[in-house]
Amino acid sequence: MSTLPPPSVKKSSDDSLESKVYTIVESLKDYIPVMNDRNRLGFGLYKYLKGEGEKPEILVKTSKLNVKNISLDKLAEKINAELSKLK
């Protein structure tokens, strides 16, 4: 029995919206220590910027994030401040 190699994954370019959003979320790793939580938040924020998702204020409360050293409201404010730089 043999296994197939995993599918190849193309990395998005550094100037793409997706890459910028995930960079913002990765910069919050001191507040969101779990990598899967950061990935889930990044996906939600990407969907929000494309017009398909919830606002960051709602997203941080519904994503079941494990946060440290910051409240969810302050985290949402930081995210909004960073997202406003993208627009």
N, C-alpha and C positions, 0 to 999 in steps of 0.2 A: 504494500500500500504506500503510495507516495502522496506528498502534499504539494500544493501549488505555492509558488512564491506569492507574497502579499502584493496587492496592487500598488503600482507606483503612484506617488502623490506629488503633484506639482506645488511648489511653494509659490504663494502669490507674490507679486512684485511689492517692493517696499513702499511705493507711492499709492498703492490701492487702498480703498476705503477699509476693506477687511483687515489688512495688515495694520493700518493706523489704529483701528479700534482695539485689536488684540494687543498692540503695544501699550495703549492706555491702560487696559485692564492688567497687563503684566506689571506695569509700574505700581500697581496697588497691592502687590504681593505681600507687603508688610501687614496689610489690613485683612487680606483674604489669603490665608496660608495654603489652602487646599487647591491644588492645580485644577481639579475637575470643576470646582466652583468658579474659578476664573474662566475656564473654557465656556461654561454654561452662561456666565454673565456676558462674555464677549460675543457669543452667538446672539443673545438677546439684544444687546446694544446694536449689533450689526443689523438685525432685523428692524429695530427701531429707526435707525438712520435711513433704511430703505423704505420706510413708511408702513411696515407690516407689524411692528411690535409695540410693546408698552413703553411708557415713559420711564426713565431711570428711577424716579421716585417709587413707582409701582414695581418695577422689575427687581430692585434690590430686596423688596419685602416678599415677593412671591417666588424668588429663585431659591429659597432655603439655603442662603449662604451662611457659612461659618465665618463670622468676622471677629477680629480681635483689635482692641485698643481704639475703637471708633464706633459711633452709633450708626445705624442704618441711614438716618437722615443726613448726617455729616458725610457719609460715603456717597449718597446720592448727590449732594452738593458738589463734592470733588469731581464726580463723574460728569455732571452738567457743565462745570467750568472747563474741563478738558474737551468735552464734545463741542462746546461753543467755539473753541479754537479751530476745529475742523471745518466748520461751516463758512 
